[in-house]
Amino acid sequence: MSEDGERRRTDLAVERTYLAWWRTGMTGYAVALATARIVPDLAQTKTQWPYTLLGIGFVLLGTGCLVYGEVRRRRGDAEEASPAATLILTAGGAVLGIALIALLAIAP
């Protein structure tokens, strides 16, 4: 394969990876909206603040994914993602997921 063909394949791989980070960020926003606004209404709970706080956490997680994906795209980074960054994002998602489970389990 020519050098131009290899570069094009790398560019497309970077773009696909960027779009995956973008989709993950948008999913974080959708979960935030559901957590902060839809779930409390469905549960008919009187206490809104824990859901709002958790929703903010999901917004921050989604924003982290979008920003990290954009940084990688601008660098043309086709290498593996930073282990530290993926650990932070994974741990953040796990903590938020566990908090959501706990909140749903104890909500009246």
Residue frames as a rotation matrix with the C-alpha (Angstrom) as fourth column:
MET 1
0.584 0.812 0.000 0.00
0.812 -0.584 0.000 0.00
0.000 0.000 -1.000 0.00
SER 2
-0.041 -0.593 0.804 1.24
0.506 -0.706 -0.495 3.49
0.862 0.387 0.329 -0.78
GLU 3
-0.828 -0.340 -0.446 2.14
0.555 -0.384 -0.738 6.01
0.079 -0.858 0.507 1.86
ASP 4
-0.769 0.611 0.187 -0.89
-0.563 -0.786 0.253 8.12
0.301 0.090 0.949 0.87
GLY 5
0.039 0.804 -0.593 -3.17
-0.210 0.586 0.782 5.11
0.977 0.094 0.192 1.28
GLU 6
-0.266 -0.211 -0.940 -1.76
0.799 0.498 -0.338 4.33
0.539 -0.841 0.037 4.70
ARG 7
-0.993 -0.105 -0.061 -2.14
0.121 -0.845 -0.521 7.95
0.004 -0.524 0.852 5.79
ARG 8
-0.451 0.892 0.014 -5.75
-0.637 -0.332 0.696 7.97
0.626 0.305 0.718 4.58
ARG 9
0.100 0.450 -0.887 -6.51
0.309 0.834 0.458 4.78
0.946 -0.320 -0.056 6.53
THR 10
-0.624 -0.399 -0.672 -4.96
0.756 -0.092 -0.648 6.32
0.197 -0.912 0.359 9.64
ASP 11
-0.936 0.305 0.178 -7.00
-0.314 -0.949 -0.022 9.50
0.162 -0.077 0.984 9.17
LEU 12
-0.097 0.953 -0.288 -10.20
-0.451 0.216 0.866 7.48
0.887 0.213 0.409 8.85
ALA 13
-0.072 0.000 -0.997 -9.33
0.687 0.725 -0.050 5.46
0.723 -0.689 -0.052 11.96
VAL 14
-0.923 -0.281 -0.263 -8.76
0.385 -0.648 -0.657 8.69
0.014 -0.707 0.707 13.91
GLU 15
-0.675 0.724 0.141 -12.11
-0.607 -0.654 0.450 10.02
0.418 0.219 0.882 12.68
ARG 16
0.088 0.712 -0.696 -13.96
0.006 0.698 0.716 6.83
0.996 -0.067 0.057 13.68
THR 17
-0.384 -0.307 -0.871 -12.37
0.835 0.286 -0.470 6.95
0.394 -0.907 0.147 17.12
TYR 18
-0.996 0.041 0.080 -13.31
-0.064 -0.949 -0.310 10.63
0.063 -0.313 0.948 17.48
LEU 19
-0.317 0.947 -0.059 -16.90
-0.596 -0.150 0.789 9.85
0.738 0.285 0.612 16.56
ALA 20
0.032 0.279 -0.960 -16.98
0.513 0.819 0.255 7.06
0.858 -0.501 -0.117 19.17
TRP 21
-0.765 -0.327 -0.554 -15.82
0.643 -0.378 -0.666 9.51
0.008 -0.866 0.499 21.86
TRP 22
-0.865 0.484 0.130 -18.44
-0.442 -0.860 0.257 11.99
0.236 0.165 0.958 20.59
ARG 23
-0.050 0.877 -0.477 -21.24
-0.197 0.460 0.866 9.39
0.979 0.138 0.150 20.76
THR 24
-0.215 -0.095 -0.972 -20.18
0.825 0.515 -0.232 8.43
0.523 -0.852 -0.032 24.27
GLY 25
-0.970 -0.167 -0.176 -20.26
0.234 -0.837 -0.495 12.08
-0.065 -0.521 0.851 25.33
MET 26
-0.567 0.823 0.033 -23.74
-0.617 -0.451 0.645 12.56
0.546 0.345 0.763 23.86
THR 27
0.021 0.533 -0.846 -24.90
0.298 0.804 0.515 9.42
0.954 -0.263 -0.142 25.68
GLY 28
-0.663 -0.330 -0.672 -23.62
0.734 -0.113 -0.670 10.93
0.145 -0.937 0.317 28.93
TYR 29
-0.936 0.347 0.064 -25.77
-0.351 -0.935 -0.046 13.99
0.044 -0.065 0.997 28.24
ALA 30
-0.193 0.907 -0.375 -28.84
-0.423 0.268 0.866 11.85
0.885 0.325 0.332 27.54
VAL 31
-0.103 0.091 -0.991 -28.34
0.710 0.705 -0.009 9.88
0.697 -0.704 -0.137 30.76
ALA 32
-0.926 -0.267 -0.266 -27.88
0.377 -0.663 -0.646 13.17
-0.004 -0.699 0.715 32.64
LEU 33
-0.668 0.736 0.110 -31.17
-0.626 -0.635 0.453 14.51
0.403 0.233 0.885 31.33
ALA 34
0.074 0.712 -0.698 -32.99
-0.047 0.702 0.711 11.29
0.996 -0.020 0.086 32.19
THR 35
-0.345 -0.296 -0.891 -31.42
0.800 0.403 -0.444 11.10
0.490 -0.866 0.098 35.65
ALA 36
-0.953 -0.165 -0.254 -32.01
0.282 -0.790 -0.545 14.71
-0.111 -0.591 0.799 36.59
ARG 37
-0.712 0.681 -0.172 -35.43
-0.694 -0.719 0.025 15.32
-0.107 0.137 0.985 35.04
ILE 38
-0.151 0.710 -0.687 -37.27
-0.644 0.457 0.614 12.22
0.750 0.536 0.389 33.87
VAL 39
-0.472 -0.086 -0.877 -36.58
0.374 0.882 -0.288 9.67
0.798 -0.464 -0.384 36.63
PRO 40
-0.978 0.122 -0.171 -37.66
0.123 -0.330 -0.936 11.96
-0.170 -0.936 0.308 39.51
ASP 41
-0.468 0.858 -0.213 -40.93
-0.884 -0.459 0.095 12.72
-0.016 0.233 0.972 37.70
LEU 42
-0.077 0.417 -0.906 -41.60
-0.397 0.820 0.412 9.04
0.914 0.391 0.102 37.05
ALA 43
-0.580 -0.225 -0.783 -40.72
0.540 0.613 -0.576 8.12
0.610 -0.757 -0.233 40.63
GLN 44
0.418 0.755 0.505 -42.83
0.175 -0.612 0.771 11.04
0.891 -0.234 -0.388 41.88
THR 45
-0.064 -0.564 -0.823 -40.16
0.969 0.161 -0.186 11.81
0.237 -0.810 0.536 44.42
LYS 46
0.916 0.393 -0.077 -40.27
0.396 -0.860 0.321 14.94
0.060 -0.325 -0.944 46.53
THR 47
0.441 -0.847 -0.298 -36.48
-0.022 -0.342 0.939 15.17
-0.897 -0.407 -0.170 46.82
GLN 48
0.999 0.007 0.043 -34.96
0.044 -0.070 -0.997 16.42
-0.004 0.997 -0.071 43.56
TRP 49
0.610 -0.789 -0.078 -31.40
-0.775 -0.614 0.149 17.39
-0.166 -0.031 -0.986 44.53
PRO 50
0.009 -0.695 0.719 -29.78
-0.235 0.697 0.677 13.90
-0.972 -0.176 -0.157 44.51
TYR 51
0.462 0.238 0.854 -31.00
0.705 0.486 -0.517 13.31
-0.538 0.841 0.056 40.96
THR 52
0.992 -0.117 0.038 -29.80
-0.077 -0.834 -0.546 16.73
0.096 0.539 -0.837 39.85
LEU 53
0.379 -0.905 0.191 -26.39
-0.743 -0.174 0.647 16.16
-0.552 -0.387 -0.738 41.44
LEU 54
-0.017 -0.332 0.943 -26.07
0.234 0.916 0.327 12.79
-0.972 0.226 0.062 39.72
GLY 55
0.778 0.366 0.510 -27.19
0.580 -0.109 -0.807 14.35
-0.239 0.924 -0.297 36.43
ILE 56
0.818 -0.552 -0.158 -24.44
-0.565 -0.824 -0.047 16.94
-0.104 0.128 -0.986 36.74
GLY 57
0.033 -0.818 0.574 -21.96
-0.418 0.511 0.751 14.12
-0.908 -0.265 -0.326 37.24
PHE 58
0.215 0.113 0.970 -23.11
0.675 0.700 -0.231 12.47
-0.705 0.705 0.075 34.01
VAL 59
0.993 0.091 0.081 -22.81
0.122 -0.725 -0.678 15.82
-0.004 0.683 -0.730 32.18
LEU 60
0.466 -0.885 -0.005 -19.23
-0.769 -0.407 0.493 16.16
-0.438 -0.226 -0.870 33.43
LEU 61
-0.077 -0.448 0.891 -18.47
0.075 0.888 0.453 12.61
-0.994 0.102 -0.035 32.31
GLY 62
0.597 0.388 0.702 -19.95
0.707 0.159 -0.689 13.27
-0.379 0.908 -0.179 28.86
THR 63
0.952 -0.284 -0.115 -18.02
-0.306 -0.902 -0.305 16.52
-0.017 0.326 -0.945 28.56
GLY 64
0.175 -0.927 0.332 -14.81
-0.565 0.181 0.805 14.73
-0.806 -0.328 -0.492 29.54
CYS 65
0.074 -0.085 0.994 -15.37
0.557 0.830 0.029 12.23
-0.827 0.551 0.109 26.72
LEU 66
0.874 0.311 0.373 -16.04
0.481 -0.450 -0.752 14.96
-0.066 0.837 -0.543 24.18
VAL 67
0.771 -0.628 -0.110 -13.01
-0.605 -0.775 0.183 17.01
-0.200 -0.075 -0.977 25.19
TYR 68
0.015 -0.807 0.590 -10.68
-0.301 0.559 0.773 14.01
-0.953 -0.189 -0.235 25.28
GLY 69
0.318 0.187 0.930 -11.91
0.722 0.588 -0.365 12.85
-0.614 0.787 0.052 21.88
GLU 70
0.989 0.070 0.133 -11.35
0.138 -0.771 -0.621 16.32
0.059 0.633 -0.772 20.41
VAL 71
0.468 -0.883 0.027 -7.82
-0.699 -0.351 0.623 16.54
-0.541 -0.310 -0.781 21.84
ARG 72
-0.098 -0.489 0.867 -6.97
0.162 0.852 0.499 13.17
-0.982 0.189 -0.004 20.30
ARG 73
0.619 0.402 0.675 -8.50
0.711 0.079 -0.699 14.18
-0.335 0.912 -0.237 16.95
ARG 74
0.956 -0.251 -0.153 -6.54
-0.283 -0.926 -0.249 17.43
-0.079 0.282 -0.956 16.78
ARG 75
0.104 -0.967 0.234 -3.31
-0.686 0.100 0.721 15.55
-0.720 -0.236 -0.653 17.44
GLY 76
0.302 0.070 -0.951 -4.20
-0.854 0.463 -0.237 12.98
0.424 0.883 0.199 14.78
ASP 77
-0.433 -0.537 0.724 -3.66
-0.870 0.459 -0.181 10.42
-0.235 -0.708 -0.666 17.50
ALA 78
0.326 0.501 -0.802 -4.08
-0.693 0.703 0.159 6.89
0.643 0.504 0.576 16.15
GLU 79
-0.711 -0.630 -0.311 -2.32
-0.195 0.602 -0.774 5.33
0.675 -0.490 -0.551 19.12
GLU 80
-0.169 0.625 -0.762 -4.05
0.807 0.531 0.257 3.78
0.566 -0.572 -0.594 22.11
ALA 81
0.567 0.443 0.694 -5.84
-0.063 -0.817 0.573 6.14
0.821 -0.369 -0.436 24.44
SER 82
-0.410 -0.730 0.546 -4.00
-0.578 -0.255 -0.775 7.23
0.706 -0.633 -0.317 27.54
PRO 83
-0.358 0.252 -0.899 -4.37
0.541 0.841 0.020 4.62
0.761 -0.479 -0.438 30.29
ALA 84
-0.890 0.007 -0.455 -4.74
0.401 -0.462 -0.791 7.39
-0.216 -0.887 0.409 32.87
ALA 85
-0.742 0.640 -0.201 -7.51
-0.670 -0.716 0.195 9.14
-0.019 0.279 0.960 30.92
THR 86
-0.227 0.690 -0.687 -9.43
-0.349 0.601 0.719 5.95
0.909 0.403 0.105 30.27
LEU 87
-0.580 -0.018 -0.815 -9.06
0.669 0.560 -0.488 4.92
0.465 -0.828 -0.313 33.91
ILE 88
-0.939 0.228 -0.257 -10.44
-0.018 -0.778 -0.628 8.28
-0.343 -0.585 0.735 35.08
LEU 89
-0.497 0.793 -0.351 -13.38
-0.831 -0.318 0.457 8.15
0.251 0.519 0.817 32.67
THR 90
-0.261 0.375 -0.889 -14.10
0.008 0.922 0.387 4.50
0.965 0.094 -0.244 33.46
ALA 91
-0.750 -0.060 -0.659 -13.90
0.640 0.184 -0.746 5.04
0.166 -0.981 -0.099 37.21
GLY 92
-0.881 0.449 -0.146 -16.11
-0.393 -0.869 -0.300 8.12
-0.262 -0.207 0.943 36.91
GLY 93
-0.308 0.790 -0.531 -18.71
-0.705 0.185 0.684 6.17
0.639 0.585 0.500 34.94
ALA 94
-0.369 0.117 -0.922 -18.59
0.392 0.919 -0.040 3.28
0.843 -0.376 -0.385 37.41
VAL 95
-0.916 0.010 -0.402 -19.00
0.375 -0.335 -0.864 5.58
-0.143 -0.942 0.303 40.42
LEU 96
-0.685 0.703 -0.191 -21.91
-0.721 -0.692 0.042 7.38
-0.102 0.167 0.981 38.78
GLY 97
-0.262 0.583 -0.769 -23.53
-0.398 0.660 0.637 4.06
0.879 0.473 0.059 37.82
ILE 98
-0.552 0.001 -0.834 -23.23
0.640 0.641 -0.423 2.70
0.534 -0.767 -0.354 41.34
ALA 99
-0.945 0.220 -0.242 -24.57
0.004 -0.732 -0.681 5.97
-0.326 -0.645 0.691 42.76
LEU 100
-0.494 0.801 -0.339 -27.53
-0.807 -0.276 0.523 5.76
0.325 0.532 0.782 40.40
ILE 101
-0.277 0.347 -0.896 -28.24
0.137 0.937 0.321 2.19
0.951 -0.034 -0.307 41.46
ALA 102
-0.772 -0.078 -0.631 -28.07
0.628 0.061 -0.776 3.21
0.099 -0.995 0.002 45.12
LEU 103
-0.879 0.452 -0.151 -30.31
-0.409 -0.878 -0.249 6.21
-0.245 -0.157 0.957 44.56
LEU 104
-0.300 0.799 -0.521 -32.92
-0.680 0.205 0.705 4.15
0.669 0.566 0.481 42.73
ALA 105
-0.399 0.099 -0.912 -32.77
0.396 0.915 -0.074 1.43
0.827 -0.390 -0.404 45.41
ILE 106
-0.734 0.040 -0.678 -33.40
0.666 -0.149 -0.731 3.82
-0.130 -0.988 0.083 48.30
ALA 107
-0.896 0.436 0.090 -35.81
-0.383 -0.858 0.342 6.23
0.226 0.272 0.935 46.58
PRO 108
-0.582 0.742 0.333 -39.35
-0.146 0.307 -0.940 5.96
-0.800 -0.596 -0.071 47.89
